[in-house]
Amino acid sequence: MRWLRTLTATGWLALACLVLLLTLLTWCASSDRQDAAETLRRTQADKALADGRTAAAQDAGAIRDKADARDQSTTTIITQAEKEIRHAHDRNAAADAARRSVCQFSDYRDPQCAVFRSDPSRVD
């Protein structure tokens, strides 16, 4: 500690500049670390948001595909039913064709539908 007493005004000025420089460098390093951490947080948040949007788009696509498949199935059932009804030889056959097509749409346990599902050509 003896060297502190021997410092001149220029020495004190140099020491003050050195302390100021070290303080400034420490502050800059700390600020850069905080900026880097904030940038990393933003990047992770953006990635999570993008992943969420991608998953939502995939879900929407799957829902749309299921709806398209359902619509296509419905169209096929209706088209087939219309053909069967038009080509029925009498009113009873046309009514049975209509019931068969309704049973294809329904999922409930109607005994008449059970008969049509087990043997579509059988008419009760």
BAKETOR-922940 format. One record per residue (C-alpha): residue number from 1; residue in one letter; z, x, y. Coordinates in nm, 4 decimals, always signed. Example, Ala and Ser with C-alpha at 12.3 -4.5 7.8 and 13.67 -1.06 7.14 Angstrom:
BEGIN
<node lumgu="1" miti="A" pz="+0.7800" px="+1.2300" py="-0.4500"/>
<node lumgu="2" miti="S" pz="+0.7140" px="+1.3670" py="-0.1060"/>
//
This chain:
BEGIN
<node lumgu="1" miti="M" pz="+0.0000" px="+0.0000" py="+0.0000"/>
<node lumgu="2" miti="R" pz="+0.0083" px="+0.2969" py="+0.2211"/>
<node lumgu="3" miti="W" pz="-0.3661" px="+0.2814" py="+0.2725"/>
<node lumgu="4" miti="L" pz="-0.3255" px="-0.0507" py="+0.4586"/>
<node lumgu="5" miti="R" pz="-0.1320" px="+0.1249" py="+0.7321"/>
<node lumgu="6" miti="T" pz="-0.3972" px="+0.3892" py="+0.7721"/>
<node lumgu="7" miti="L" pz="-0.6853" px="+0.1463" py="+0.8243"/>
<node lumgu="8" miti="T" pz="-0.8554" px="+0.1507" py="+1.1582"/>
<node lumgu="9" miti="A" pz="-0.9967" px="-0.1514" py="+1.3357"/>
<node lumgu="10" miti="T" pz="-1.3336" px="-0.0837" py="+1.1748"/>
<node lumgu="11" miti="G" pz="-1.1667" px="-0.0653" py="+0.8340"/>
<node lumgu="12" miti="W" pz="-0.9890" px="-0.3949" py="+0.8939"/>
<node lumgu="13" miti="L" pz="-1.3188" px="-0.5489" py="+1.0007"/>
<node lumgu="14" miti="A" pz="-1.4884" px="-0.4176" py="+0.6852"/>
<node lumgu="15" miti="L" pz="-1.2025" px="-0.5503" py="+0.4686"/>
<node lumgu="16" miti="A" pz="-1.2199" px="-0.8914" py="+0.6374"/>
<node lumgu="17" miti="C" pz="-1.5981" px="-0.9012" py="+0.5843"/>
<node lumgu="18" miti="L" pz="-1.5495" px="-0.8069" py="+0.2188"/>
<node lumgu="19" miti="V" pz="-1.2907" px="-1.0825" py="+0.1679"/>
<node lumgu="20" miti="L" pz="-1.5146" px="-1.3297" py="+0.3492"/>
<node lumgu="21" miti="L" pz="-1.8123" px="-1.2222" py="+0.1375"/>
<node lumgu="22" miti="L" pz="-1.6143" px="-1.2606" py="-0.1872"/>
<node lumgu="23" miti="T" pz="-1.4890" px="-1.6021" py="-0.0762"/>
<node lumgu="24" miti="L" pz="-1.8427" px="-1.7104" py="+0.0124"/>
<node lumgu="25" miti="L" pz="-1.9837" px="-1.5870" py="-0.3203"/>
<node lumgu="26" miti="T" pz="-1.7080" px="-1.7661" py="-0.5123"/>
<node lumgu="27" miti="W" pz="-1.7754" px="-2.0879" py="-0.3207"/>
<node lumgu="28" miti="C" pz="-2.1522" px="-2.0590" py="-0.3855"/>
<node lumgu="29" miti="A" pz="-2.0981" px="-1.9987" py="-0.7570"/>
<node lumgu="30" miti="S" pz="-1.8631" px="-2.2955" py="-0.7788"/>
<node lumgu="31" miti="S" pz="-2.1066" px="-2.5151" py="-0.5879"/>
<node lumgu="32" miti="D" pz="-2.3945" px="-2.4109" py="-0.8151"/>
<node lumgu="33" miti="R" pz="-2.1867" px="-2.4915" py="-1.1233"/>
<node lumgu="34" miti="Q" pz="-2.1076" px="-2.8355" py="-0.9843"/>
<node lumgu="35" miti="D" pz="-2.4749" px="-2.8947" py="-0.9024"/>
<node lumgu="36" miti="A" pz="-2.5763" px="-2.7853" py="-1.2517"/>
<node lumgu="37" miti="A" pz="-2.3154" px="-3.0135" py="-1.4084"/>
<node lumgu="38" miti="E" pz="-2.4346" px="-3.3059" py="-1.1931"/>
<node lumgu="39" miti="T" pz="-2.7958" px="-3.2354" py="-1.2863"/>
<node lumgu="40" miti="L" pz="-2.6991" px="-3.2286" py="-1.6547"/>
<node lumgu="41" miti="R" pz="-2.5145" px="-3.5621" py="-1.6198"/>
<node lumgu="42" miti="R" pz="-2.8143" px="-3.7183" py="-1.4475"/>
<node lumgu="43" miti="T" pz="-3.0499" px="-3.5837" py="-1.7133"/>
<node lumgu="44" miti="Q" pz="-2.8310" px="-3.7237" py="-1.9913"/>
<node lumgu="45" miti="A" pz="-2.8049" px="-4.0590" py="-1.8142"/>
<node lumgu="46" miti="D" pz="-3.1824" px="-4.0701" py="-1.7654"/>
<node lumgu="47" miti="K" pz="-3.2346" px="-3.9851" py="-2.1317"/>
<node lumgu="48" miti="A" pz="-2.9924" px="-4.2577" py="-2.2413"/>
<node lumgu="49" miti="L" pz="-3.1696" px="-4.5062" py="-2.0144"/>
<node lumgu="50" miti="A" pz="-3.5100" px="-4.4038" py="-2.1488"/>
<node lumgu="51" miti="D" pz="-3.3816" px="-4.4320" py="-2.5080"/>
<node lumgu="52" miti="G" pz="-3.2456" px="-4.7776" py="-2.4313"/>
<node lumgu="53" miti="R" pz="-3.5748" px="-4.8872" py="-2.2811"/>
<node lumgu="54" miti="T" pz="-3.7640" px="-4.7494" py="-2.5810"/>
<node lumgu="55" miti="A" pz="-3.5359" px="-4.9344" py="-2.8215"/>
<node lumgu="56" miti="A" pz="-3.5732" px="-5.2548" py="-2.6193"/>
<node lumgu="57" miti="A" pz="-3.9511" px="-5.2182" py="-2.6221"/>
<node lumgu="58" miti="Q" pz="-3.9477" px="-5.1631" py="-2.9987"/>
<node lumgu="59" miti="D" pz="-3.7261" px="-5.4678" py="-3.0456"/>
<node lumgu="60" miti="A" pz="-3.9570" px="-5.6741" py="-2.8278"/>
<node lumgu="61" miti="G" pz="-4.2542" px="-5.5497" py="-3.0261"/>
<node lumgu="62" miti="A" pz="-4.0877" px="-5.6434" py="-3.3547"/>
<node lumgu="63" miti="I" pz="-4.0014" px="-5.9889" py="-3.2202"/>
<node lumgu="64" miti="R" pz="-4.3585" px="-6.0341" py="-3.0978"/>
<node lumgu="65" miti="D" pz="-4.4961" px="-5.9216" py="-3.4352"/>
<node lumgu="66" miti="K" pz="-4.2714" px="-6.1684" py="-3.6189"/>
<node lumgu="67" miti="A" pz="-4.3777" px="-6.4472" py="-3.3847"/>
<node lumgu="68" miti="D" pz="-4.7440" px="-6.3577" py="-3.4356"/>
<node lumgu="69" miti="A" pz="-4.6965" px="-6.3576" py="-3.8129"/>
<node lumgu="70" miti="R" pz="-4.5165" px="-6.6918" py="-3.7947"/>
<node lumgu="71" miti="D" pz="-4.7919" px="-6.8375" py="-3.5768"/>
<node lumgu="72" miti="Q" pz="-5.0571" px="-6.7080" py="-3.8159"/>
<node lumgu="73" miti="S" pz="-4.8685" px="-6.8572" py="-4.1125"/>
<node lumgu="74" miti="T" pz="-4.8381" px="-7.1889" py="-3.9312"/>
<node lumgu="75" miti="T" pz="-5.2072" px="-7.1880" py="-3.8488"/>
<node lumgu="76" miti="T" pz="-5.2933" px="-7.1106" py="-4.2109"/>
<node lumgu="77" miti="I" pz="-5.0700" px="-7.3919" py="-4.3413"/>
<node lumgu="78" miti="I" pz="-5.2154" px="-7.6419" py="-4.0936"/>
<node lumgu="79" miti="T" pz="-5.5735" px="-7.5398" py="-4.1675"/>
<node lumgu="80" miti="Q" pz="-5.5162" px="-7.5676" py="-4.5422"/>
<node lumgu="81" miti="A" pz="-5.3427" px="-7.9042" py="-4.5004"/>
<node lumgu="82" miti="E" pz="-5.6286" px="-8.0377" py="-4.2874"/>
<node lumgu="83" miti="K" pz="-5.8795" px="-7.9333" py="-4.5549"/>
<node lumgu="84" miti="E" pz="-5.6751" px="-8.0941" py="-4.8316"/>
<node lumgu="85" miti="I" pz="-5.6300" px="-8.4165" py="-4.6351"/>
<node lumgu="86" miti="R" pz="-6.0009" px="-8.4378" py="-4.5467"/>
<node lumgu="87" miti="H" pz="-6.1069" px="-8.3763" py="-4.9046"/>
<node lumgu="88" miti="A" pz="-5.8502" px="-8.6075" py="-5.0642"/>
<node lumgu="89" miti="H" pz="-6.0072" px="-8.8741" py="-5.2866"/>
<node lumgu="90" miti="D" pz="-5.7684" px="-9.1496" py="-5.1734"/>
<node lumgu="91" miti="R" pz="-5.4837" px="-9.2227" py="-4.9328"/>
<node lumgu="92" miti="N" pz="-5.2121" px="-9.1252" py="-5.1814"/>
<node lumgu="93" miti="A" pz="-5.3672" px="-8.7838" py="-5.2378"/>
<node lumgu="94" miti="A" pz="-5.3935" px="-8.7359" py="-4.8600"/>
<node lumgu="95" miti="A" pz="-5.0269" px="-8.8352" py="-4.8168"/>
<node lumgu="96" miti="D" pz="-4.9255" px="-8.5903" py="-5.0905"/>
<node lumgu="97" miti="A" pz="-5.1235" px="-8.3135" py="-4.9210"/>
<node lumgu="98" miti="A" pz="-4.9493" px="-8.3919" py="-4.5928"/>
<node lumgu="99" miti="R" pz="-4.6063" px="-8.3880" py="-4.7649"/>
<node lumgu="100" miti="R" pz="-4.6857" px="-8.0563" py="-4.9309"/>
<node lumgu="101" miti="S" pz="-4.7726" px="-7.9015" py="-4.5971"/>
<node lumgu="102" miti="V" pz="-4.4544" px="-8.0394" py="-4.4358"/>
<node lumgu="103" miti="C" pz="-4.2525" px="-7.8932" py="-4.7235"/>
<node lumgu="104" miti="Q" pz="-4.4075" px="-7.5535" py="-4.6563"/>
<node lumgu="105" miti="F" pz="-4.2626" px="-7.5664" py="-4.3045"/>
<node lumgu="106" miti="S" pz="-3.9224" px="-7.6988" py="-4.3996"/>
<node lumgu="107" miti="D" pz="-3.6406" px="-7.4971" py="-4.5468"/>
<node lumgu="108" miti="Y" pz="-3.4087" px="-7.7823" py="-4.6353"/>
<node lumgu="109" miti="R" pz="-3.3330" px="-7.8948" py="-4.9897"/>
<node lumgu="110" miti="D" pz="-3.5322" px="-8.2155" py="-5.0099"/>
<node lumgu="111" miti="P" pz="-3.5875" px="-8.3228" py="-5.3736"/>
<node lumgu="112" miti="Q" pz="-3.9479" px="-8.4158" py="-5.2983"/>
<node lumgu="113" miti="C" pz="-4.0115" px="-8.0707" py="-5.1556"/>
<node lumgu="114" miti="A" pz="-3.8528" px="-7.9120" py="-5.4634"/>
<node lumgu="115" miti="V" pz="-4.1106" px="-8.0929" py="-5.6768"/>
<node lumgu="116" miti="F" pz="-4.3989" px="-7.9749" py="-5.4572"/>
<node lumgu="117" miti="R" pz="-4.2686" px="-7.6175" py="-5.4546"/>
<node lumgu="118" miti="S" pz="-4.2235" px="-7.5974" py="-5.8284"/>
<node lumgu="119" miti="D" pz="-4.5577" px="-7.7615" py="-5.9166"/>
<node lumgu="120" miti="P" pz="-4.7877" px="-7.8169" py="-5.6147"/>
<node lumgu="121" miti="S" pz="-5.0436" px="-8.0061" py="-5.8223"/>
<node lumgu="122" miti="R" pz="-4.7877" px="-8.2563" py="-5.9528"/>
<node lumgu="123" miti="V" pz="-4.7654" px="-8.5820" py="-5.7595"/>
<node lumgu="124" miti="D" pz="-4.4705" px="-8.8176" py="-5.8030"/>
//
